[in-house]
Amino acid sequence: MVRKYDDFHKSVMVEEVLSYLITKKDGIYVDCTAGEGGHIKAILEYTNKMAKVIGVDVDYEVLEIAEQRLKDLSDNVVLIKSSYKDIDMVLRGLDIDKVDGFLMDLGVSTFQLKGENRGFSFAKDEPLDMRMDVQAKKDAAYIVNNYSQEDLRRIIFEYGEEKRFAHSISKSIVKNRPINTTQELVNAIRKGLPSSQVHERHRHFATKTFQALRIEVNQELKNIEETLAKFESFLKGGARVAVITFHSLEDRIVKNFFKNNERYNFLTPKPILPSQEEIKHNPRSRSAKLRVAEYKGV
């Protein structure tokens, strides 16, 4: 059964994505992070339903929302439950040889943040999960309770970019085990920080650690690079790849991949940023960056 709530996910930089990604209105496009179907809907409306879109997402619950949202456009959409790192197998399974563009939106969806018992957010107390694929074996509770202090420190330092306090936070987490809910983790993080950091940070003091754990649970950075490398086999000459990132680690991977790949024209050495108007109406977009590259062909 599809869970419902009022605050649906607002897709980021829709106009910019359409402007850069769509080179043929009757082309085939792949949304590797279909989510609730916002970008797919926009692509089909922009192309007057001439395009065909393959939507892939590892989270079957958001795919159910996308299916309902796109039911009037279903003749032009194929939705597949899969990780984007397996995009090659997905396309081969559909007998698709070449496409006109790939889109990746690497943000966490509103549904994942607000969905019950997903454990992505510290806004409410729920089981510490953070799996985008709810069938995956390793969740955030496993990592928090089983990783060594040094491994936790490394993850928080590298993936959370928590440069000053990774050691004290990881030490506090180990000291306060077992930790099985989001609020138990928040309390452990709080105990690992000076009071000034708890009260004076621009963002919530647990944000960086939660980000680090989510990345580790879902192997996000590793999967991004592996997936980008797979696109080339399926791109027509002149086809484009558009990637929206939400923190510097993701953006650095995408930038370096296209900057150092001679088979692409890197169209956005400086990333496209959301407009102030979009940030005003969708504050979640404020950290988004869009980078686009065009495949030169063989």
Secondary structure, 3 states (H helix, E strand, C coil): CCCCCCCCCCCCCHHHHHHHHCCCCCCEEEECCCCCCHHHHHHHHHCCCCCEEEEEECCHHHHHHHHHHCHHHHHHEEEEECCHHHHHHHHHHCCCCCEEEEEEECCCCHHHHHCCCCCCCCCCCCECCCCCCCCCCCCHHHHHHHCCHHHHHHHHHHCCCCCCCHHHHHHHHHHCCCCCEHHHHHHHHHHCCCHHHHHHCCCCCCHHHHHHHHHHHHCHHHHHHHHHHHHHHHEEEEEEEEEEECCHHHHHHHHHHHHCCCCEEECCCCCECCCHHHHHHCHHHHHCEEEEEEECCC
